[in-house]
């Protein structure tokens, strides 16, 4: 077992592997807080770029062109809002940009068109 270079505590990730920086969780978290407190604007941009590329295979330029193609509005409700990437969980294919409410709607329906059609029918019948 490795020991923390800073405090001497044990160095383990939840997965059971040693941390590459040889710091215990407490020291590692304290170091991260210090880094981000010094420059909070830089913490999100690289993480966002990495997540877009890793999860969806998109660059920021791709995302911006999608947003422009949709005129900055949600592809379902057409309301201008903070948009998020919508993708098929089975194939991984990016379908478009949706607001949080519409993205959640699809998620709760488990991307099942039959469920969504039944929900729309129900709403029409009860109005």
C-alpha positions as CSV (number, residue, x, y, z in Angstrom):
1,X,0.0,0.0,0.0
2,X,1.3,3.5,-0.9
3,X,1.3,6.3,1.5
4,X,0.4,10.0,0.9
5,X,3.4,12.2,0.3
6,X,1.7,15.0,2.2
7,X,0.1,13.5,5.3
8,X,1.2,9.8,5.4
9,X,-2.4,8.4,5.0
10,X,-3.2,5.5,2.6
11,X,-3.5,6.3,-1.1
12,X,-6.4,4.4,-2.8
13,X,-9.1,5.2,-5.3
14,X,-12.5,3.6,-4.9
15,X,-11.5,1.1,-7.6
16,X,-8.7,-0.1,-5.4
17,X,-5.9,1.4,-7.5
18,X,-3.3,3.8,-6.1
19,X,-3.8,7.4,-7.0
20,X,-1.2,8.6,-9.6
21,X,-0.4,11.8,-7.6
22,X,0.4,9.7,-4.5
23,X,-2.0,11.8,-2.3
24,X,-4.8,10.5,-0.1
25,X,-8.3,11.5,-0.9
26,X,-8.4,14.3,1.6
27,X,-5.1,15.9,0.4
28,X,-6.1,15.4,-3.3
29,X,-9.5,17.1,-2.8
30,X,-7.9,20.0,-0.9
31,X,-5.4,20.4,-3.7
32,X,-8.2,20.4,-6.3
33,X,-10.2,23.0,-4.3
34,X,-7.1,25.3,-4.1
35,X,-6.5,24.9,-7.9
36,X,-10.0,25.7,-8.9
37,X,-10.4,28.5,-6.4
38,X,-7.4,30.2,-7.9
39,X,-8.9,30.2,-11.4
40,X,-12.6,29.0,-11.5
41,X,-13.1,29.9,-15.1
42,X,-10.6,27.4,-16.4
43,X,-12.0,24.4,-14.6
44,X,-15.1,23.9,-16.8
45,X,-13.9,24.5,-20.3
46,X,-11.4,21.6,-20.6
47,X,-13.7,19.3,-18.7
48,X,-16.6,20.2,-21.1
49,X,-14.4,19.7,-24.2
50,X,-13.2,16.4,-22.9
51,X,-16.7,15.2,-22.1
52,X,-18.1,16.3,-25.5
53,X,-15.4,14.5,-27.3
54,X,-15.4,11.3,-25.1
55,X,-19.2,10.9,-24.8
56,X,-20.5,12.2,-28.2
57,X,-17.5,12.6,-30.5
58,X,-18.2,16.3,-30.8
59,X,-15.9,19.3,-30.8
60,X,-17.1,22.7,-29.6
61,X,-17.2,23.8,-33.2
62,X,-19.6,20.9,-34.0
63,X,-21.8,21.9,-31.0
64,X,-21.9,25.6,-32.1
65,X,-22.8,24.6,-35.6
66,X,-25.6,22.4,-34.3
67,X,-26.9,25.3,-32.1
68,X,-26.8,27.7,-35.1
69,X,-28.7,25.1,-37.3
70,X,-31.4,25.0,-34.6
71,X,-31.4,28.8,-34.3
72,X,-30.4,28.4,-30.6
73,X,-33.7,26.8,-29.6
74,X,-34.7,23.3,-28.4
75,X,-35.4,20.9,-31.2
76,X,-38.7,19.8,-29.6
77,X,-40.4,22.7,-27.9
78,X,-38.5,25.4,-29.8
79,X,-37.9,27.5,-26.7
80,X,-34.6,29.3,-26.4
81,X,-32.9,27.8,-23.3
82,X,-29.7,26.2,-22.2
83,X,-29.3,23.3,-24.6
84,X,-27.9,19.9,-24.0
85,X,-26.8,17.1,-26.3
86,X,-29.5,14.5,-26.9
87,X,-28.3,11.1,-28.0
88,X,-29.7,7.6,-28.5
89,X,-28.6,5.3,-25.6
90,X,-28.7,2.2,-27.8
91,X,-26.6,3.5,-30.8
92,X,-24.8,6.5,-29.3
93,X,-25.9,8.7,-32.2
94,X,-26.3,12.4,-31.4
95,X,-29.9,13.4,-32.4
96,X,-29.8,17.1,-31.6
97,X,-29.8,19.7,-28.9
98,X,-32.7,19.8,-26.4
99,X,-33.6,21.9,-23.3
100,X,-33.5,20.0,-20.0
101,X,-37.2,19.5,-19.8
102,X,-37.5,17.9,-23.3
103,X,-34.3,15.8,-22.7
104,X,-35.7,14.5,-19.4
105,X,-39.1,13.8,-21.1
106,X,-37.3,11.5,-23.6
107,X,-35.3,9.9,-20.8
108,X,-38.2,9.2,-18.6
109,X,-40.1,7.7,-21.6
110,X,-36.9,5.5,-22.2
111,X,-36.8,6.8,-25.8
112,X,-39.9,4.7,-26.4
113,X,-42.1,6.3,-29.2
114,X,-45.1,4.2,-28.2
115,X,-45.0,5.6,-24.7
116,X,-44.7,9.1,-26.0
117,X,-47.6,8.6,-28.5
118,X,-49.8,7.2,-25.7
119,X,-48.9,10.2,-23.5
120,X,-49.8,12.7,-26.3
121,X,-53.1,10.8,-26.9
122,X,-53.9,10.9,-23.1
123,X,-53.3,14.7,-23.0
124,X,-55.6,15.3,-26.0
125,X,-58.3,13.1,-24.5
126,X,-58.2,14.8,-21.1
127,X,-58.2,18.4,-22.2
